[in-house]
Amino acid sequence: MHPFNDLKVEQGSVGIHWFGQSSFALKSPAGTVILVDPYFPRVRPPEKFIHPEPPVDEADVKTDWVLLTHNHIDHTCIESLLRIRDAWPEARFVGPVESVQAMVGARIPEERTITVQAGEQVRLGSDAVAHAVYAKPPEGHPEKGIAPPDVTHLGYVVDVAGVRVYISGDPIHTFAEREDLIQPVAALKPHIGMLTTHPTEGEFPFFDGSVAMARKIGLLTAVPSHYQCFVKRTYDPAEWDAAFGDGGPERLIIPYNSSVVYTPPAR
């Protein structure tokens, strides 16, 4: 079994495992495990994938809940979700309408799924709650020439026994310029945020936009994500870190396919 199953998490902390790209596992002190955007395909041509083997076998990580941000293959991976369905019969799957439709179409029982919209919340067992927020607004950003997204793009603030974890999903490039996107996240007062960014690919915030997101939201700790998977879509997290200069928030770079126990610093 995976070492994350044995990770000890004290009250006031959360266990976090990063599998690469935007795939995370969160663990509460009571042992509830939430997988976020699990993406573990087994066919991995070397011209596409950095790592020749998937970071995990889905049957090896105890899974209570699966949280999906949007219906793109690296965030709603039906291959991985079907293996979770079979390995963990009590696991339930939460996501936007297109992700749920894709899962039900692939024979994940509808009664094991929950459709969520921005502004709603879903209780994940006895000690966690996911608050859905927009990552990309449905209308896009016409003034900046950004068209509406092809599917619903959500982020989440997940309250894990009092520690609040922000999952950005794939945010619009201009996220930090949009108070209508910043404020719903900031109001939930997340302690730590997993932020999708890229230095040159304009779908997401560049590094300076990621810094602005972290500061405007009020994060205490920022974590880079959406790298160390695809050969052509990775970046150096040290360069992202350097973009913060001497200012906050603190940065946490989780090594590929590794776990940490995070305890928020005092505000």
Residue pairs with C-beta under 8 A, 6 or more apart in sequence:
1 60
1 61
1 62
2 56
2 60
2 61
3 259
4 15
4 17
4 25
4 27
4 33
4 61
4 259
5 60
5 61
5 62
7 15
7 17
7 27
7 259
7 261
8 261
9 15
9 27
9 28
9 29
9 31
9 261
10 29
10 261
10 263
11 29
11 161
12 29
12 162
12 163
12 263
12 264
13 29
13 163
13 261
13 262
13 263
14 26
14 27
14 28
14 160
14 161
14 163
14 165
14 192
14 261
14 262
15 25
15 26
15 27
15 28
15 259
15 260
15 261
15 262
16 24
16 25
16 26
16 27
16 165
16 192
16 223
16 254
16 259
16 260
16 261
16 262
17 24
17 25
17 27
17 61
17 257
17 258
17 259
18 24
18 223
18 225
18 254
18 255
18 256
18 257
18 258
19 25
19 38
19 39
19 40
19 55
19 56
19 257
20 50
20 51
20 55
20 227
20 228
20 229
20 256
20 257
21 37
21 39
21 74
21 225
21 226
21 227
21 228
21 229
21 230
22 36
22 37
22 39
22 69
22 74
22 75
22 167
22 169
22 170
22 194
22 196
22 225
22 226
23 35
23 36
23 37
23 38
23 39
23 40
23 55
24 35
24 36
24 37
24 167
24 194
24 225
25 33
25 34
25 35
25 36
25 61
26 33
26 34
26 36
26 128
26 158
26 160
26 165
27 33
27 34
27 160
28 125
28 127
28 128
28 160
28 161
29 127
29 161
30 125
30 126
30 127
30 161
31 62
32 64
32 65
32 124
32 125
32 126
32 127
32 128
32 160
33 61
33 62
33 63
33 64
33 65
34 64
34 65
34 66
34 67
34 124
34 128
34 130
34 158
34 160
35 61
35 63
35 65
35 66
35 67
35 84
36 66
36 67
36 68
36 69
36 156
36 167
36 194
37 67
37 68
37 69
37 74
37 75
37 76
37 77
37 167
37 169
38 58
38 66
38 77
38 80
38 81
38 84
39 73
39 74
39 75
39 77
39 80
39 229
40 54
40 55
40 56
40 57
40 58
40 77
40 79
40 80
40 83
41 54
41 77
41 79
41 80
42 54
42 79
44 51
44 52
44 53
44 54
46 52
47 231
48 230
48 231
48 232
49 229
49 230
49 231
50 228
50 229
50 230
50 231
50 234
51 228
51 229
51 256
55 256
55 257
56 257
57 83
58 80
58 83
58 84
58 87
59 83
59 87
59 88
62 88
63 84
63 87
63 88
63 91
64 88
64 90
64 91
64 92
64 124
64 125
65 91
65 92
65 93
65 94
65 124
65 125
65 128
66 81
66 84
66 91
66 92
66 93
66 94
66 95
67 94
67 95
67 124
67 130
67 156
67 158
67 167
68 75
68 76
68 93
68 94
68 95
68 96
68 99
69 75
69 95
69 96
69 135
69 153
69 154
69 155
69 156
69 167
69 169
69 170
70 76
70 95
70 96
70 98
70 99
70 135
70 149
70 151
70 152
70 153
70 154
70 169
70 170
71 95
71 96
71 98
71 99
71 101
71 102
71 151
71 152
72 151
72 170
74 229
74 230
75 99
75 169
75 170
76 95
76 98
76 99
76 102
76 103
78 102
78 103
78 106
81 93
81 103
81 106
81 108
82 106
82 107
82 108
84 91
85 91
85 108
85 109
85 112
91 112
92 112
92 113
92 114
93 100
93 103
93 108
93 112
93 113
93 114
94 113
94 114
94 116
94 122
94 124
94 130
95 103
95 113
95 114
95 115
95 116
95 154
96 115
96 116
96 117
96 151
96 152
96 153
96 154
97 115
97 117
97 152
98 151
98 152
100 113
100 114
100 115
103 113
104 110
104 113
114 122
116 122
116 130
116 132
116 154
117 132
117 152
118 132
118 133
118 134
118 154
118 184
119 132
119 133
119 184
120 131
120 132
121 129
121 130
121 131
121 132
122 129
122 130
122 132
123 129
124 130
124 158
127 160
127 161
128 158
128 159
128 160
128 161
129 158
129 159
130 156
130 157
130 158
130 159
131 156
131 157
131 158
131 159
131 188
132 154
132 155
132 156
133 154
133 155
133 156
133 157
133 181
133 184
133 185
133 188
134 153
134 154
134 155
134 181
134 184
135 153
135 154
135 155
135 168
135 169
135 170
135 171
135 172
135 175
135 181
136 149
136 153
136 169
136 170
136 171
136 172
137 172
137 178
137 180
137 181
138 148
138 149
138 152
139 148
140 146
140 147
140 148
140 149
140 172
141 172
141 173
141 174
141 178
144 173
144 174
144 177
146 172
146 173
146 174
149 172
153 169
153 170
153 171
153 172
154 169
155 166
155 167
155 168
155 169
155 171
155 185
156 166
156 167
156 169
157 164
157 165
157 166
157 167
157 185
157 188
157 190
158 164
158 165
158 166
158 167
159 188
163 191
163 192
163 262
163 263
163 264
164 188
164 189
164 190
164 191
164 192
165 190
165 191
165 192
165 193
165 194
166 185
166 188
166 190
166 192
166 193
166 194
166 217
166 219
167 193
167 194
168 175
168 193
168 194
168 195
168 196
168 213
168 225
169 196
170 196
170 203
170 204
170 226
171 181
171 195
171 196
171 204
171 205
171 213
172 178
172 181
173 202
173 203
173 204
173 205
173 206
173 209
174 205
174 209
175 181
175 182
175 205
175 209
175 213
176 182
176 205
176 209
176 212
176 213
176 216
182 213
182 216
182 217
185 217
186 216
186 217
186 218
189 218
190 217
190 218
190 219
191 219
191 220
191 221
191 262
191 264
192 219
192 220
192 221
192 222
192 223
192 252
192 262
192 264
193 213
193 214
193 217
193 219
193 221
193 222
193 223
194 223
194 225
195 205
195 210
195 213
195 214
195 222
195 223
195 224
195 225
196 204
196 205
196 225
196 226
197 204
197 205
197 206
197 207
197 209
197 210
197 224
197 225
197 226
197 235
197 240
198 204
198 206
198 226
198 227
198 233
198 235
199 206
199 207
199 235
199 239
199 240
200 206
201 233
204 226
205 212
205 213
207 239
207 240
207 243
208 243
210 222
210 224
210 240
210 243
211 243
211 244
214 222
214 244
214 249
215 247
215 248
215 249
219 249
220 248
220 249
220 250
220 264
220 265
220 267
221 249
221 250
221 251
221 252
221 262
221 264
221 265
222 244
222 249
222 250
222 251
222 252
223 251
223 252
223 253
223 254
224 235
224 237
224 240
224 241
224 251
224 253
226 233
227 233
227 234
227 235
227 237
228 234
228 256
237 253
238 253
240 251
241 251
241 253
244 251
250 265
252 260
252 262
254 260
